[in-house]
Amino acid sequence: MDLPILDLGIIGVYLVATILLGLWVSKRASRDLDSYFLGGKTIPWYILGISNASGQFDITGTMLLVYWCFAYGLKSVWFPWVWPTFNQIFLMMYLATWLRRSNVLTGAEWIQTRFGRGRGANLAHISVVVFALVTVIGFIAYAFKGIGKFADILLPWDLDPNTYALIILSITSIYVVKGGMHSVVLTEVLQFTLMTVVSIAVGIIAIVHVRPEAIDAVVPEGWRSLWFGWTMDIEWTGAFEMIQVKMAEDGMSLFSIFFGLMVFKGILASMAGPSPNYDMQRVLATRSQREASLMSATVNVALYFPRYMLIAGLTVLALVPLRETLVQMWSAAVQAGNKPDFEQILPVVIQNPVIPTGLTGLLLAGLLAAFMSTFAATVNAGPAYVVNDIYKRFINPQAPNRTQVRLSYLVSAIVVVVGIAFGFQAKNILDITMWIVGGLYGGYVAANVLRWHWWRFNGYGFFWGLVAGIAGALFVPSLVQRCWPGTNTLYTFPPILVLSIVGCLLGTFLSKPEDDEVLKSFYRTVRPWGFWGPIRAKVVAEDPSFRPNEDFRRDMFNIVIGTIWQTTLVVLPICLVIRESKGIVIALVVLVVTSVVLKRSWYDHLPPAEPTVRQPAS
């Protein structure tokens, strides 16, 4: 793509500014591990929330979401539940508070507060480190594949997509590895501001230049509807008929079953708490329990409206002004014996002159910002598990701060290299996404749900549950593909979950319960609800003034209302861009009503604004 000098200049200035800003704050990150990985727990909750939102505003996921919106219309609102996006609601309502009460540095260190320091706890500790590193490497491969596809169309040099990805990841790594959490957060605020402005601008351009009648002339019946039946009830014909073939390959034809599996898996994954990545890191970096919940709420407010203005805007511009361009590109791919790549709708829109010069440069810089923020947050989250949870705990507990931070630099670089190596092997974005959310998370949820809610669950159960789950995630999807080619990876979630549950139960009942003192300390500190009857009775007997957590019903009510509220924040911008008047009115009414309910049933019940101080795990 031949970009005008103005657009190239904007991109260049942005990249230089980001790197310089990251390096400028790197001195603050080099004090100790708290400063490097959690920013010293001094960063305000709203800044962390914007940073977290920016980390989730990734270019790879945006490319996939644009394809989903293009093919499935308003029904694509449901697809992000595969991650699931409503895990932020669970965090907002109660899990962020529980997690922040633990006062730890990483998810693996949290294991000590729950299982103590025995052999089972050590095995559980190590298994979390392994899972965290596998997750980080998977997300780096995911980012690698997306940025390569993006750059292949949009950048002017004739390089292989993987070469583009390698160059961009290397540039981003410069400030991430050196600057730690401070550089990640500050650059993410810059990136989010840029991306929000650009996203709203693209949505407005689509509204101004594309009439609703023009959209209706090219989309199939049911495209504007949020609801679905046994199937998606969408049938593309004519010039876009080839999309129907791709939709069949997605493995979501029986959408009612797929939707039910998404919800089932999503609830379990959300109850498990955040996986050990940047999302958990932002919770642990907050200054207090109250701020942990407010930070999670900020993610929902900051992320969804601007992101879906962009997604809907790009979709509409692709459907109408660029209709013939896309048909020609996909037809040429078929004639050459290749499959059309529908994940490249986003870069094709930017490549063509439907977005004015200057704004194109800002959009490209913004999308690079979205990529860099996600990649930065991912890389920053991984090394803590090696340095804090392996080196510092088992190898050199007395290591000086400077040594720990320097080792973090090295581990960050190694994680990036390994993630890139896996990225070279990946075929497309959707395959990686489904493996992470359907396979890898399938092996994660059982052990992590039980650790919060069942007193008898112990370190051995956690270890064997997670090991069985990770093994299942590595082998079950490939086995299913051999037997039933084309099966969506999400359908492998149930067998992987069963394997993990078997590991959890065998590991737990074939070994002794954890020490009562460890369990009582955890219960007093975190105050979870669930199956804690025996421990609860002992804690209350020792301290009659102790007040157990009785918020289960209110938390569940808030989750239902919060999920409706969050979904409305997705529906509203899409309806605005496609000018679905009835949908706009309904979405606004629902948004106002759910916001008022949450003010009374959630916000008014948050913990008081008293900061907590981190203490070493005992």
N, C-alpha and C positions, 0 to 999 in steps of 0.2 A: 504494500500500500504506500503510495506517495503522499506523505503528509506535508501540508504547508509549513513554512518556516515558523509561523506563530504557534501551531500545535506542537511541533517538535520542541520549540523553546519552552513552552509550558511544561511539557513532560520532563525536560532536562532540569529545569529549575526545581520542580517538585522533588525529583530523585536526589539532587544535591542537598536540598534543604532537609530532607528526611534523614539522610546519612549524617549530616553535620549536627542536627538536633540530637540524634541518638548518641553520637560520640561526645557531645557537649555535656550530657548528664551522666556519662559513664563513671565519673569519679564517685558519685553518690552511691553507685551500685557496688563498688569494690570494697565497701566497709566490712560486710559480713554476709552470711547467707540470707538472713532476713531482708537485708537491703537489696541483695541481688535478685532474689526470687519473689519477695513480697513487698518490695518498696519500703521496708521498715515499718509496715502497717501505719503509715502516716498519710496515705493518699485518700482524699475524701471519697465518699461512697458514690456520688454522682459522676465523678471522674472515672472511677473504676467501672461503673455501669456503662458509660459511653465507650470506654475501652473494651469492655466485654462485648458490647453490641458491634463495635468495629471489627473485633476478632471473628464474629460470626457472619459478617457482611463479606463473604469471600467470593472471589471471582469464579472459582470452580463451581461452587454451589449455585451461583447466579446464572451461569451458563445452563446448568441443568434445569433450574426453575423457569428460565425463559422458554426452553423447549417444552416443559410440562404445561406452562400457561398457553403457549401457541397451540399445542395439540389438544389439550383437555379443557381450555377455557377456564371459567370460574370454578369448575370442579377441581382444578389444580390446587385450590386452597387447602384441600385435605392432605395432599401428598407430603408436605413437610412433617406431618405427624409420624412419618417413618423414622425420623431422627430420634426422638420425637421433640418437636419444638415446645410442646407444653410441659416439658421438664422444667422450664423456667418458672412455670406457675407453681409447681411443687416446691421449688427452691424459695420462691417468693413467700409462700404461705407458711412453711415451717422448716424445711430441710436446711436452708441457709442458716437459720438460727441454731439448729442442732449442731451443724458442722462447725460453726464459728465458736460455739461454747467449748469445743475440744481444745482450742488454743495450740494448734500444731502448725508445722511448716508444709507437710505433704500428706497425701492420702495414706502412704505407707506408714508414716509416723503415727497417724491416727490409730493404726492397728494396735499400738502399745496401750492406748487408753482403753481399748475394748477388750483385748485379749491378754494384756500383761507382757511378760518377757520370757515365758517358758518356751519350750521347743516348738510347740504348736503355733505360738504367736510369732516366733522367728520364721517358721515356714510360711505362715500367712503373710508376714511382712515381705519376704522375698517374692512371693507370688504376685503381690500388688506391684512391686517394682517391675517385674517381668511384663505384667499386663500393661502398665503405664508406658513402658518403652515400646511394646508392640503397637499400642494405640498411637503414640506419637509418630512412629515410623509410618504407620498406615496413613495418617493424616498428611504427612510430608509427601508421600507418594501421590495422594489425592490432589494436593496443591500442585505438585510437579506436572501431573498430567493436564490439569486445567490451564495453567499459565502457558504451557507449551502450545496447546491448541489455540489459545487466545493470541499469542504473539505470532504464530505462523501466518495468520491472515493479515494482521494489522501492522507489523513492523516491516520496514522497507527492505531489509536485507534477505538474501536467498539462503536461509539457514534451515536446518532440520528443526522440527518442533522441540525435540529433546535438547538440542543445543541452545535454543532460546531459553528454555526452562532452566538449564544449568547456569546460564549467565545471570539470569534474574535472581535465582535463588542465592547465588554466590554474593551478589551485591547486597541483598537483604541481610544475609548472614553477618555482614561486617558490623552493623550497628546492634543487631540482636545479641550476638555472642559477647560483645564488649560491654553493652549498656545494661543488660538485665532488665528487671521489671520497670525501672524508671524510664529507660529509653523506649521500651515497648509501649507503656501507657501514654507518654507524651506524644510519641509519633502517631499512636492510634487515635488520639483526640484530633490531631491535625488531619489525619486521613479520614476520620469520620465526618468532620466538618465539611471537607471538600466533597466527599461522596454524597452527603445529604443534599447539598446545594445542587450538585449535578443531577441527582436522581429526580428531584422535584422539577428541575428544568426540563429533563427529558419527558417526564409525564405531561408537563404543560404543552410542550411541542406536539406530542401525540394528540392531545385534546384539541389544539388549535387547528392542526393540519388534516386530521382524519375525522370525517363525519360518522355518526353511528350507522347510517344507512350503508356506507361503504364497507363497514365491518360486517354487517348482516349479510351483504351480498356474497361474501367469501367464506363465512364460517358455517358449519353444519348446525342443524337444529339441536338444541340442548347445550350448545357451547356457552350460552349466557346464563345457564342455570347452575345454581350451587348444588342441587340435589341429584341423586342418582338412584337407580333401581338395582336389580340383580347384576346388571352390567353397567358400563359407563353411559350407555344410550347416546353415543356420539358416532356418527358414520361419515367420514370424509370421502368425498367423491370428486370427480373431475381432475383438475390440475394437481390438487394436493392429495390424490388418492393414495400415493405411496406412504403418506403419514400413517394410514390405517395399518399398513404392514408393520411399521415400526411399533405402533401401539400394541399389536398382537405379540411382538417379540418382547415387549416390556414385561409380559407375564402378569398383567393386572386386569385381564379381560373379565373375570368373575370378581368384579370390584367389591361386592358386598362381603365376600369372604376375605379378600385382601384388606378391606377396611377394618373388619373385625379383628384380623390378626394384627394390624397396625395399632389399634386401640389396646388390645390385650398386651402386646409387647411393650407399647409405650407407657402404660400404667406401671408395669413391673420395672421398666428401665428408669422411670421417674422416681418411684419409691426407693430404688437402689441408691439414689443420690447421684451427684455428678461423677462422671468417670474421671480418673486422675489425669486431667488435662488443664488447659487454661481456664475453663469455667470454674473448676474447684479452686484453682489458684487465686482467682479474683475474690471468691468468698473468703478464703483464708487471709487475704490481704486487707480486708476491711478492719475498721478500728473497733467495732463493737457488734453485738448480736443484732441490734436494731439496724445498723448500717448494712449488715449482710443482707437482710431482707429488702431494704430499700434499694440496694445495688441491683438485686435480681429484678425488682420491679422496673427499674430504669432501663434494663435491657429490653423489656417488652415495649416500653413507650418509645424508646429511641430507635429501635431496629426496624420494626415491621412496616410502619407507614412509609418512610422514605424508600426502603428497599423495594416494596411492591409498587410504588410509583414508577421506579425504574423498570422493574420487570414487566409491568403492564404497558408502559410506554414503548419499550423495545419490541414487545409482542405486537402491538398495534401497528407500529411502523413497518414491521416485517410482513404482517398480513396484507397490508394495502399498498403502500408505495413500492415495496420491494417484492411483491408477489411474483412477478415474472422473473426477477433475478434469482430468487430461491428455486423456482421450478426449473429454470435452465441449469442451475448448479447441480441440483439433485438428479436431474435427468442425465446430465453428462457423467455423473458418477456411476449411474446404473449402466449406461452404454459402455463405460470402461470396465465393467465387470466388478465394480465396487459397491458397497452399501453406502447410501447417502448418510452424511454425518449431520444429524439434526441438532447436535449439541453446539454447532457453530453458527446458529442463528444470531446470537449476540454479536460476535465479531463481524458478521456480514452486514448487519445494520449499521455499525459504526464505520465500516469501510465505504459505504455509499453515502452520497451527499444529501442525506435527509436531515442531518444534524449540522448546523452552521459551523464554519471555521472558528476556532477559539473555544467554543463549547465542546467540539470534538476533542481538542487537546485536554481540556479539563476532565472530560469523561474518561479518556484514556488514562490520564493521571489518577483519576478517582478509582478506576478499576484496578490499576496497579496498586493503588493504596489499599483497596479491599483485599487484594491478594497478599500484599506485604504484611498487613496487620494480622491476618489469620496465620500466616506462616510464622511471623514473629512470636505471636502468643503461643503457638504450638511448640516451637523450638525452646522458648524460655521455660516451658513447663516440664520438659523431659529431664534435663540434667539434674534437677533437684533430687530425683529419686536415686540416682547413682551416687551423688556426692553426699547427700544428707543421710540416705537410708542404707547405703552399702559401705562407702568409704569411711564416713564419720562414725557410724555405729559399730562396724565390725573390724575395720582395719586400723584407723588412726583417730580415736576419739578426741585426742588433744591437738589435732591439726590446727595451726593458726588460721585466722580468717583469710589472710592473703593466699595461703595454699589452697584452701577450699574454693575460693573464687577462681583462681587460675585453673584448678582442675575442672571447674564448671565450664570455662572457656573450651577446654579440650573435649569434654564430653559433648558439648553442644555441637562442635564441629563434626565429631564422629557420628552423632545422631543424624545430622544433615546429610552426610555422605551415604549412610546406609539407607535413609529414606529416599534419596535420589536414585540409588541403585534399584530399589523396588519400583520406583516410578518408571524407570526404563522398561520394566517388564509388564506394566499394566496396559490393558487394551483401551478402556474408555472410562469416563467419569462415573457413569451409572454402575458399572461392575464394582468399582472400588467402594462407592457409596453403599451399595447393597451388602457388600461383604462386611463393612464396618458396622452398619446398623442392624443387619440381620444375622450375620454370623458371629462377629467378635462380641457384640453387645449381648447376644444370646448366651454366651458363656460367662458373662459378667453379672447378670441381674440376680440370679438365685442367691449366690453367696452374699451379695451386697444388700439385698432386701432383708435377709435373715439376720445380718449383723446388727441392724438397727432395732429389729422388732421382736427377737426371740432370745430370752436369757440363756437357754441351754446351748445355743449354737456356740461352738468354740473355734480355736485357731486351726485345729486339724480339719474341722468341717469346712472352714473357709478355704484352706489350702487345697484340699482335694476337690472341693466344688469348683474353684477357679481353674485348677489344672485340668479337670475333666472338661470344663467349658471351653478353655483355650484350645485344647486338643480337638474338641468337636468343631470349633470354628475353623481350624486349619484343615480338617480332613472331610467333614460332612458335606460342605458345599461342593467340593470337587467330585465326591462320590455321587451326589445327587445329579450333578450335571452329566456324569457318565451314563447313569441309568435313565434319566429323563432330561435330555438336552433342552435348553431354553427355559428351564424352571427358574422363576424369580428367586433370588437368594433369601428373601424374607421368609419363604416357605420352609427354609431349613431351621428357622428359629425354634419351633417346638421340639424337634429331636435334640438339638443342642441344649435347650433348656432342661429337658429330661435327664440328659447325661450329667449336667451340672448339679441338678437336684439330688440325683443318686449319689454323686460324690460328696455333696454336703451332708446328707443324712448318714451315710456310712462313716465318714470321717468323724462326725459328731458322736454317734452312738457307740462307736468302737473305741472311744477314748473318754477320759474323765471330763466333767465340767470344769470351766475355769474357776480359779480361786474366788471365793466369795468377796474378798476385799477388793479385788480388781473389778468385779461386776458391780458391787455397791458404789465404788468410786465413779465408775462410768455412769451409772444410773443417776447418782446425785448431780453429776456435772452436766450431762447432756439432757437429762429428763425426757426421754422418749416415751411415747405411748406404744402399746403393743402387748405382747405376751411376756410381761415381766413380773407376774404375780409373786413368786417366791422371793425375788430380790426386793421388790417393792415392800413386802411385808417386813423384811429385815431392816430396811432403811427407815421405815416409819417407826418400827419398834425402838431403834436407836435414837431417832430424832423425831418426836411427835409433831414438831413444828414444820416438818418437811411437807410440801404440797406437791403431790404427784401431778403429772400432766393429764388434765381432763379435757384437752382441746380436740380430741379426735373428730367428733361430729362437726365442730365448727371448721376445722381444717378441711374436711372432705367437702363441706358445703362451699367453702371458699375456692377450692380447686375447681369445682364444677362451674361456678360463676366466673372465676378467673380464666378458665379455658374458653368460655363463650366470649369474654371480654377480649382476650388475645386474638381469637379467630376473627372478631369484628375488625380489629386493627389491620388484618390482612385483607378482608373483604372490601373495606371502605375504599382504599386507594385504587383497587382494580375497578370497582364500580365507577369511581370518578373518571378514570381514564377511558373506559369503554362507554361512559355516559349511560349507565343503567340507572335511571332515575328512581325507580321503585326500590332498587337495592341500596341506593345512597340513603334514602329516607329511613328505611328499616335499620340499616347499619348504624346510623346516627342515634336513633332512638335506643337501640340495644346498647350502644356504647355509653350513653348517658346513664341509663338505668343500672347497668352493671357497675359503672364507676361509683355511683352513689351507694350501692349495696356494699361494694368492697371498702369504701371509706368507713362504713359503720362496722362491718364484720371482720375486717382485716386490719386496716391502718390504725383504728382506735384501740386495737388490742396488742400493738407491737410492744416489745420490751422497752423500758425507759432508756433514755439516751445516756447510758453510762458506759464509757469505754472499758474494755478489758485488756489486761496485760498478759502477754504470752509467757507461760512458764514451761520449763523443760518437762517433757513427758517422763513419768516415773515408772 
